[in-house]
Amino acid sequence: MINNLKSPSMKMCNLISIMLTALLTANAMAVLNENFFQGKYKLNDDALHMYIGSTDSKKFGTFTIDLGDGGEVVVPDLLYPVGKTILGTRVLPVADETADGSIEVDKILNEVMYGDAEAKKEIFSVILYHHPEMHVATFDKLNDALRTEMGITHAGAYIGDGKTRNAPVDYNDRMWDVAGYPAHIYAISLKGENQEVINNNILVSLRILNGHNGGPVFPKDYKFDYFRTFNLKEVLDFYRAWIDPEFVRTDINQALGFPLNYPYIKLLKEHPGFKTYCNEHITIAINLGLNLVHTRQGYIDIWGQKLGTDLFNKAQIIFRDVTKKEAEEDAKTLNLMSADEISQITGKEIPEELLEKFKRPLWKRRIGSNILPLYYNPKIKKFALALAWKPETTADIMAHFIRLYANFTRVTVVRSSFAILSFAKEIYKRLGIFPDEFNQLAMKFIEKMIKQDIRLHSSRPLPELNGFSVGRLKAGHPQKKIFENKYFAALKKGFAPLLLGQSHLKKGIQTTQLAIKELRPQLATLEASLKADESNKDLIKKIKELKEKIKDLQASILVMNAQIKFIPSFDKMLDKIKQATPALTLPSNVLSNKSILNQRKTAMMLRLNEDIPNLKELSLEDLAWMSFAINVHKKDGAFSLMDLARDIRPKVEFNLQFDKKLKYIQYYSPPAIIHQIARNMYKEKDPDLVITALGTAFDQEEVEEKSDYDQNNDNINELKESLKQLFSE
């Protein structure tokens, strides 16, 4: 979701989150870096060539970082569990505009969700479109390869029989269209609830949100757009406005300067602060479907007897209408019926009898029923309470990036540090936080990271020490000083572009100032031309692009000035760490399973204890990263470093930005978050939510059957059993 990131740098604030995310994602599967094609199908050689430039199927779905010094790092980012200890891809062929073009997908989904491949039940699944062809890049070009998004660029829903639902509504003509752009498929489950009930309840939400009012309005700048449903009240108000055109939010109208009686639906459809990008649409449907039980009583529990009954009656009418239109359009698109048959189509009723089995929506689990109707319980205004997952901050998104693609134990601490520092401009553009402020916070993380890197290097056995590590040697041993001098000589050499870069930065500032000076007359000329032709869209576009370019150059000057001021502080920090090195290399600081086990006593580790893998299988690199993650997540007083990064607020409040023509974003729900949850990479989700990757849809022309398929090695039964067990939890 973040676009203009430049090279070895990348936003630091994230680091923070990254720690948490990164922290304990090292389960047995996460350490694998090869693809395995699970199931009956695989990609044919032509498809593999198209995606990865070779027929080496093990590389599919992985990303290779070229470090530029002969080294490389392989990240299995687009893969998912296809067995207890295996990451890979389940290839599923699809074809559009044909009635049976999705039969293989439907069989798998029905078999896993309902235990019967031929079941004729409603399906809801999330689909994530991604770019496996972007599978290699140098470290400084990771953003160009969409790595801040994990290569995942669109989220939609698949509802069976070849039908997809999206924002924008007409995306792919409501079909797959996966040629060269495959889509992962995920089940959304809730512990203790029947999968059919969950699928149907989310589907009611999705069908009403997608099919009524012309569907969601898609923002132009969708990768940098507001996410407003960050608590349960906002989710419920969004839905109420969608089905009740007279619903008014006087609080928002007053804050934004609209008439107090201005309908909320008009804001949702027209105001730039409320438009709905792809995964925002899916996120709202899921949060609504996991909280609002679509029965008369379910609505009464939320809004009370009178309003709840009225809203449910409205929903019933809308549901009939949208399902009728949906069936008519799908029949025409897929050539399923004759014109006469289409004219006889009627809408569906909300399946109340089935949905009455949904006894414990998320709000009952997290808020309780002490105050009813729920809408009047102040807890629904609490950030992310009873939502499927917490919306991400910029810090979270960048944290995942660092964890996967700039982990100091894999790419070196220098590269990782530069990656963090280079986030400065993007943080400024997205939150209004000045680079000076950002750098000071970034340095705190870098300091802790370097200390763990010292522990890592001093814990490694060395041949010259007969297999001993420097950390095992007694204090004062001459080899410790040798280690210290070599380590910091290499560190200073690595950081030389920053420490010795003042003259280069000053020259860069002068060059950038000159570039801005040259662009201003061009802008003035275009603006003068626009006065004579105010409807000229081409001129408007050019003016907007030129203003953005000037704004970007101005941000670059701020960053370079901040770096010049930062150099003495950074140099001082390195000296401080060097003075602490003798203590860091004591035997008590050698990385070990025991050193991690001792950290279980912290509040964080108690909370995440279940996610810690078998420590006997962890490498020193894993231990170093986990120690770093634990360290930045420990609270120092009221807050941890991670808390500080995630809690950074935009410099200008949402309701004041539009008059000032500013745009700062605090929360996101990017498509990649679904995949991260399925891969156990994102911890900030409801503990009862389970997301399971079930397969990947490819165009049938890219697929062939496997000659060596062995049903006994297929993990379908494991998937069926895991979803079945959720019902009893």
N, C-alpha and C positions, 0 to 999 in steps of 0.2 A: 504494500500500500504506500510505501515511501519511495519516491522516485529519484530525486536528483542528488543522490549521495555520491561523493567522489572518493575513490580509492582507499588506500590502506587505512583510510580514516573511516570512521563511521560513528554515528552518534553515541556519545557516552552515556548519557542519562540512562540509556538502555542497559548499559553494562549492568546496571543495577539489577534489572529484572533478569537480565541474562543469567545472573548468578542463580537466582531462584530456579528459573527454568532449567538452566543448565545443571543446576545442582545435582539433582538425583535422577537424571534421565538415563543413566547408564545401566539399563537392564540388559539381560543377556543378548537380546536381539539388537539393541542399539549399537553394539560394538561391531556388528557385521557390516561389511561395506560392499557386498556383492548382491546382485539381483538373482532371484530364482523365479522362473515362470511356473506358478502353481496351477494345477487344474488341467483341463483337456486341451487348452489352446496355448499357442505362443505366437510371437510376432514373426512374420516371415523375413527372409533376408533383405528384401527390398525395403521393408519398413524399418528394420534395424539400421540399414545404411542411411535412410532418410533422417532418422532420429539421432544416431550417435556416430555415423560415419564408418561403421564397421559391423561385422556380424557377431561380435563378442557380446552375447546376451547378458553376461555377468555385469557389464557396465551400464546397462539400461537402468534409468531411474536414479543413477548416482551422479554426483557432481564432483569434478576434479579441479582442484585449485593448483595452478602452476605457480610455485613460489619464486621462480625466476633464477634459482641457483642450482637447478638440477633436481630439486626436491618437489614433491607434490603431496597434496592431502586429498583423500577421497572421502566424500560425505554422502551417505546413503539417504539423502533428504527426501526424495519422492517415493521411497519404498515404504512398505507397511508389513506388519506381521502376516505371514502366510503359513505359520507353523509355530510350535512352541519356542524354537530357537532359530527361526529363519525369517529374514526379511525378503520381500520380493514383490511380485505383481501377479494378480490373477487376471489373465487376459480374457475379455468377454467381447465377442464380435457383435456389432449392431449395424443395422441398415435403416435409413429413413424412408418414409413414404411407402411403407409396406406393412401389412397387418402383423406379420410374424417376424419383423426385423429385429425385435428385441427379445425374442423368445428365450435365448440363453441367459440374458440378464434376469428376466422375470423368473426363470426356473431357479437360479441361484438365490435370488432374494426371497422367493417363496419358501424354498427349502430351508434356508437359514432362519428366517423370521418365523415360519409357521410349521416347519418340520415336514412340509409336503411340497415338492416341486410343482405340482399341478394345482395347488390351492388357488382359488379364485377370490382372493381377499385384497383389500385395499393396500397399496404400497406407498410408503413415504420414505424417501432417502435423499440425502444431500449429495450433490455431485460437484466436484471441483475440477475445473479445467486447468490444465497445466502445460508446461513447455519442456518436455524431456530433451528436445533438441538443443536447448541451452545447457549443455552438460560439461563445459570446460571454460575456464577463464583464468587470466592472471589475477593475482591478488588485488591489484589496483583497478580491476575492471569488474569487480563482483556486482556492483550495482547495475551495470549495463546488462548483466546476465540475470537480472530480476531476483537476486538472492535475498534482498530484504523482504521479498514476498515468497521465498522458497520456490520460485518459479510457478506459483499458483496464482492465476489472474482472474478467475471468475468462479462464482458460486451460484448454483441453482438447485432445483429439486427435480428428482425423477419420481414419477407417480405411477409407473407401470404402463404397459402396452405402447411403449415408444414415446410417451408424452413427458415433456419437461416443462418446468415453470421457472420463470426468471424475472429479474429486473435488469434491463427493460423487458416489458411484457412480450414483445415480439422477437426477442433474442433467439436466433436460430429457428425462427418460425415454430417455436415450441417443440422442436425435435432435438435430436442429438447433435448432428453436424460435428462429428468428432474427427473427421479426416485431418490428420496432421496435428490434432489438438485434442488429445484424449482426456477422459474425465474419470477420476476416482469416484467410487460410490460408497456411501457410508450409511449405516443404520444408526438411528438415534433411539436410545433406550433409557428407561428409568427403572432403577432397582425396585422390585416389589410390584411392578405393574405389567400387565399383559401387553405384549408387543402390538397386537392388533388394536388394542384400545389406544395406545400411544400414537400409532400410525394414523388412526382415524381422527383423533382429536387434533393433532397437528395439521392434518389435511383440511379439516374444516377451517382452521385459522388461515391456512395458505390460500385456499380457494376463494375465501371472502376477500382477503387482502390483495390477491393477484387478479381476481376477476371482476371486482366491483370498483366503481369510480374510475374506470379506465386503467386500473392498476397503478402501481407506484410510479412516481415521476423520477426519472433517473437524472442525477446531476451531471453536468458537463465535466467538472474536475473531480471525477469519482474517486481518485486515489488520494485526494486531499479534501475530504468532505466531512461535514459534521455528523456525529453519531449522537442522537439525542435520547434514545431509549435506554438510559444508563441506570434506571431504577424501575421497580415494578409499576409505580404510578404512571410513569411516562409510557410504558408499554400498554397499560390499560386505557389511558387517555387516547393514545394513538388509535387503538381499536375502536373505542367508543365513537370517536370522530368519524371513523371510516363507515360506521353503520348508522350514525345519527348526525345528519347534516346540520342540525340546529345546535349541536354541542359547542359551547364556548369556553375558552380558557382566558378568563379575564386577567389572570396573573401575567400570562405571556403577552396578551394584547397591550396591557399597560406598560410592560417593560419595553416592548418594541415600538410603542407609539401608535398602535392601531386602535380603531374604535373599540370600545369595551365589548360590544356585541358582535364582533367580527367572528364568524364561524371558524372553528379550529381546522376543519377539513380544508378550508381555503388556504390556510397557512401551510398545511402538509402538502398541498398540491402546487402552491405557487411561490412560497417564500424560499430563498436560497438556503436558509438555515435548516430546512426540514425535508429536503428531498432525500430520496432513498436509493442508495447504491446496492449492488447485487447481494452481498452477504449481509448487509444491514436488513434487507427485505427478508432473507432466510432467517436471520437471527431473531427478528421480531416475531415471525411465524412460530419459531420453536419456543421462544420464551412465553408467548401467548398460549401455545398448545400444551405446555408443561405446567401452566398455572390456571388458566380459565377452562373449567370443564364445560363443554358445550352442551349443557342440559339446562332446563329451566331452573332447577335448583342450583346448578353451578353459577348461573348469572345472579340469582338471588343472594347467594353467599357473598358475592363480590359487591353488588350494588344495592341490595335490599329488595324487599318484596315488589314495590311499585316500579322502580326504575329497572330492576333486574328483569322483571317480567316483560316490560316494554321493550328493552333491548334484545331479549331473546326472541320475541315475536318479530322484531325487525330482522334479526339474524336469520331466522327461518325463511322469511320471504326472500332475502338476498341470496341465501344458499340455494334455494330452488332456482332462482334466476341464473346465477353464475354456473351452476352445474348443467343447466339446460344449454346455455350458450357454449360452455366448454365441450359438451358432447357433440353439439352441432358442428363446431369448428374442427374438432378432432376427426369426426367422421368424414368431413370434406377433405381435410389434409391427408388423411391416411387411406382415403377411398374405401371406407368401411361399409358404407350404406348407399342406397339409391336416394334420389331426391325425395321420393315419397316417404321412404323410411325416416329420413332426416326430419321431415315435417311432423312426424309423429313423436319425436323425442320430447320427453318431459323431464323436469328437474328432479333432483333427489331431495329427500328429507334428511335433516341432521339425524344421525343414528343414535338417538337418545338412549334407547334400551341398552345398546352396547356401551356407550360412554358413561352410563351410570355406574359401571364397574370401576371407573377411575376414582378411587377413594382418597388418594393422598397426593394431590398436586403439590408442586414445590412450595407454594405459600403455606400450606398446612404443615409442612415439614420444618420450615425455617421461621415462620412468623407465628403460626398457631391460630386457633379459633377463639381466642379470648375476647377479641373485639370484632363483632360482626354488625353490619356488613364490613368486609375487609377494606373496602375503599376508604373508610374513615379511620383506619388504623395508621398512625403516623409512621409506622415502620416501613410502609410501602415506599416511603421517600428515601430510605437508606440506600446508599450506593450498592448496586448489584445484589442486594439481598433477595433471595428466591429466584434469581436469574440462573440460566443454565451455565453461564460463565461470565466472569468479570470482563467488561470491555477492556481492551488494552490501552495503555498509554504509549506515547512515543518511546518511553524507556523500555516498556515490555517488548515492543517490536524490535528495537535495536538489541535488546538483550538476547533474543533468540538468534539474531544475526551473529553476534559475537560468539555465542555458545557453539553454533554450528560451523561457522566459516572463519572465525578469527580467534579461536581458542589458543591461549598463550602456550599451552603444553604441546600444541601441534604446529603452530605457525611461527613461533618464537614470541617472547614477551615484547620485543621491540615492535614487531608488526602489529601485535594486538594493541599495544599502547597507541600507536599512530592511528589505528582504526578507531579507537575511542575518541581521540582528540579531533579527528576529522569530522566528527558529528556536529561540531560547533555551529557551522553555518546552517545546517538543516534544523537544528534545535532553535536557532534564532528565527528562522523563517516560519517554523511551525508553532512556536510558543511565544516568540518575542523575547526570549531569554538572551541577554547579551553574552557574547563569547567570553568576556572576562569572567563572568559569573560561572559559566559552564566549565571553563578550564579549571577553576579552583575545585569544583566538585569532582571533575574528571581525575584530577591529580590524586585525590584521596583513594580512588579505586586503583589507579595505576600503582600507587605505593604499596597497597596490600597485594596486588598481583605480583609485583617484583619480589616481594618478600617470600611469597609462596614459590616463585620460580627459583629463588636461592635455595629454599628447602628441597625442591625437586632435584636440582643439580647436585646438591651436596648429599643427597640420599642415594644417588646412583652408584653402583659398584664400579670401581675403576681398575683396569688391568695393572696399571703401575702401582696400585696399592694392594695387589694380590687379591682382588675381588672385594676389598673393603671400600666403603664410601668415606668421603671426607667427613661426613657427619658422625661417623662412628669413632673417629679419632678423638683423643683427649684434647681438652682445651689447651691452647698454646703450642700444639704440634705444628712444626714448620710447614707442613703441607696445607694446613688451613689458610695460612697467609698467602701461599702460592695460589691457592684456589680463589681467594678473595681478590687478589690483584688481577688474575686472568679474567675473572668474571666481570669486574668493573671496567677493565680495559675494553672488553668486547662490548659491554653495555654502552659506554661512552662513545665508542665508534659507531654503534648502531644508531644512537640518538644524535649523532653529529649534525645531521641535516636540520635539527631543531636547535641544538645548543650553539652551533656556529652559523646559524642561518640569518642573523640580524640584517646583514647588508643585503642579502638576497631578498628578504622580506620587504625592506625599504624600497628596493628597486621595483619589486612587484606592486607595491602601493602606488608608486609614481606611474608605472605603466597602466595600471587599472584606472587611475584618475584621468590619465590622458584618453583612455578608451571611452570613459563616460563623457568627457568633454567633447569628443568627436561625435558621439551619438546624440547629444542634445539638439544640435541644429537639425538633424534628420527627423527627430521627434517633432520639433516645432513646425517643420515643413509639412509633415503628414497631418498634424492637427489643424493647420491652416487650410489644407486641402479638404479636410473633413467638414469644415464650416460651410464650404460651398456645396457639399454633397453629403449631408448627414446620414443618409441611408446606405452609404457605400460600405457593405459588409467587409469587403477586402481591406479597405482602409482601416476600419475598426479593428480587424484582426491584426494588421501590421502594427498599429499603435499599441495594442495590448501586448504583443510580443516584444516590442521595443522597450516598453515600460518595464516589463518583467526582466528583460536583459539588464537594464540599468539598475533595477532593484537588486538583482543578483550580484552585479559588480560592486554595488555599495556594501552589500553584505560581506563580500570577499575582503574589502578594505577593513571592515570591522574585525574580521577574523585575523587578518595579518597584523593589525595593530595590537590585538589581544595576545597574539603569539609572541610579539616582541616584548611586551610587558611580562609575559609568562616565563620567559627564558631564565631569569635569575631564580624564580621560585622553583622551577623544575630542577635546576642545577643544585639548589640547596636541598631539595628533597632527596636527590641521588646521594649526596654526601651524608645525609642523615641515615639513609638506609645502609650505606657502607659502614657507618659507625655501629650499626646494630647487627652487622653480619656475624661477628663472633658468637653472639647469642643465638642467631638463627641456625648456625651450623653445629650447635651442641648436640650430643647424642639424644637428648630429650626432645629435640625438634626434628629428628629423622622421621620421614613420612612412613607410616605403617598402618595396618588395620587397627591397631590399638589406638593410635592417635585420632582416628575417625570415630571409633567406638566411644571414646571419651566425650566426643561432641554430642552424642545422643542426649546428653543431660540438658542441653539448651532447649528452650521452648520450641524453637523452630524444628529441631531434630525430633522432638517428641511428636510434633504434628506430622512430620514427613517420614517418620520412622519406617512405615510400611513400604516406602518406595526405595529404601536402601537395598541394593542388590547384595549378593553374597560377597562379603568383603574379601574372602580368600581369592576371588577371581579378579580383583581390581589391580590394575597396573599402578605404578608410581604416578603416571600422568593423571589417571583417574583420581587418585588420592589428592594430588596437588590441586586439581580443579575443584574437587569437592571441598577441600579445606578453604580455598579462596571463596567459594560460594557461601559456605557456612559463615566465614568471617565477615563478609559484607552484609549478611543478613542478621547478624547478631545486633540486638538493640543496645545502643549506647545512650542510656537514659530512656527517653520516650521513643526514639526513632533509631532505625538502622540506616546505613547508607542507602540501601535499596529503597527504604521508605522515603527518604529525602528526594531521590530521583523520581520516583513514581508520583510523588505528591506535588511536583512542580506544576503550577497553574499558569494558564495563558496570562500575559501581561494585561490584556484588555478583556473584560468580561464579554460573554457571548452576546448579550443584548445591546452592548455598546459598539460592537464591531461594525455593524452595517452602515451606520451614519458616518463612521470614520473611514469607511472603505478598507477595513482591515479584515484579515482572516487568520485566526489562530484555532487550532484543533486540539482538544484535550483527550478525547476518547475515540477508539477505533474498534471495529469488529471485522478484521480482514479475512478473506477466504482461508488463508493458511491456518487460522486458529483452529478450524475443524480438524485439519490433518494433525496439528500439534497435539490436540487432545487425544486423538486416536493413537498417536505414537507415545503418549505419556510424557510429552514435552511441556505441556502447559498445565500448571498445578492449580491455577485460579479458576476452578470450575466447581460446580456443585458436586459433593462427594457421591451423590446417588445417580449422577449422569454418567452414562457409558456411551461412547462413540466407537463404532467398530467399522473398520475398512473391509468391504466385502468383495471388491474387485475393481477393475478398470475397463471402461467401455472404449473400444477402438473401432474404427471403421472396418467392416468385414473384409475389405480388400487388403488390409494390412495383417490379416490373421490367417493362421493355418493350424490344423490339428496336430497334436504331438503324437509321434509314432511310438513313443516310449511311456505313454501315460499309464500310471499305475494308481488305480482307485484307492488302494490301501495306503498310499502316501499322501493322499489328498487330505487337507485339513477341514473339509466341509463339516464333518461330524464334530470336530472341536468347536467350530463356530456355532453350530446348532446347539450344542450342549451349553456353551457359555451364555448364549442368549436365553436359553431355557432356564438356567440356574438363576438368572437375574430376577425372574418372576417370583422365586421363592425367598429372595433376600429382603 
